[in-house]
Amino acid sequence: MKMFKTAVAGLLVSAVSFGAFAAQEVTKEEVQTMKLEKIGTVSTTAETTSPMDAKEELSKMADEKGGKYFLVIAGREHGKFSATADVYK
């Protein structure tokens, strides 16, 4: 039983720490005031089922590009959701 509790605690800690490193969404104003440097653009496919899923996908893609922040610049809903974002560091 103790081993099970330790495993669950480890999974929770890793889930929380993963979220701490995920790229964060910013506004246009934050991009300007923080003087962020654009390093690229990412786009999701039309496979996500909600706007939050699309933002999560954009965050993961920004991480893969080495970005710390992303700014959503376009979004579409056509039964499913897709979006495009600029990536900043």
Salt bridges, closest charged atoms under 4 A:
GLU25 OE1 - LYS55 NZ 3.15
GLU56 OE2 - LYS60 NZ 3.51
ASP86 OD1 - LYS38 NZ 3.33
